């Protein structure tokens, strides 16, 4: 009995294959909706997965569970009426300093990492070549927070950190530019006005232009890293009161530096002159994401008190910003998926319409099959097989086109795409299911034909 049933099933499949091949052009046109729908699903999911991976890479670049504190110009809020006829009282703030770092460590001892940074624009000179670069004073915790790895050399030692030794770690791009054929470890290069000995080389970090513009991430591969104490001793310490600083402060108070908001032509960078913060950046890392917000609130209140109610800093939580960006990306993927799903739905409706039209064209064929002994379930199986074959064939072509389109987008548009096996299986499975579901109605209509009436049909 089972062999008999299998034979009938195979016979119905052969009849369906012959019918599809006999009407190749119509079958191809019927499958167009499925083809473009599957191709759209695969391409859109590939673009979405690529965007998702880009966001994860951005999270690694800015660090996980980080709180970033940046110095800014004091934020002011006052009533105009209060200022008229009264001498404005200015509050003094020491700015963001290493003393703030120590206070934060005392108040929040369970922080995973604390990384103060000082960043200076400088230049690198070696063998007659000069290149602009960033000089970054850091602690070893900096490399842990940003997950930097060394391809050669070692991190600063405790002695080098304590005494501010003239040593540095360079990015991979600087190594390629100034030491293309030799090992830079132990060699010296002039950074600004001082000679520094290279003790390490960082591995390359791939940073997209989107990350640089959206997240304020610089090109780490062109940076020179030195101990924080070294940059304070050998280059610049804004926390020190010098004769030049007093002179500039006096000029500023008398309006010599800025007159009615316009620069009077001093050669120094005015923004740098007004920068009284010892640190340019402070990154704090917590062990759990849920601690980010309460920790940031504690730090904000503490810094406001230490800076005498002067809000000359801003606190950012990059993880939350990236999560919001990821949420936006998810919504975008949902919209694209819905559009692709509609394409598959339209393709399924097209299959149903063509199959219903095919039933009307093949009424005599259906009547003849029923008259010579075919059962109604045989007719149902034949038309279901035809619908599924059209949708599956369209699914295969759609998968090929979707993969090709994803690669073209990645190559020519510069958008990262990741084609996953699950997206191919999902789209192919949906295509087959669509053919099965939308083929049921035409198959039932064909099986419900009266054999005698069908044979007399003109």
Helices and strands as residue ranges (DSSP letters): H 2-22, H 24-62, E 66-71, H 80-83, H 98-107, E 113-126, E 129-138, H 141-145, E 150-153, H 158-163, E 167-170, H 172-178, E 188-191, E 194-202, H 209-215, G 220-222, E 223-227, H 228-234, H 243-253, E 258-259, E 262-263, H 270-274, E 281-285, G 289-291, H 292-306, E 313-316, H 318-361, H 363-371, H 376-408, I 409-413, H 421-447, H 451-456
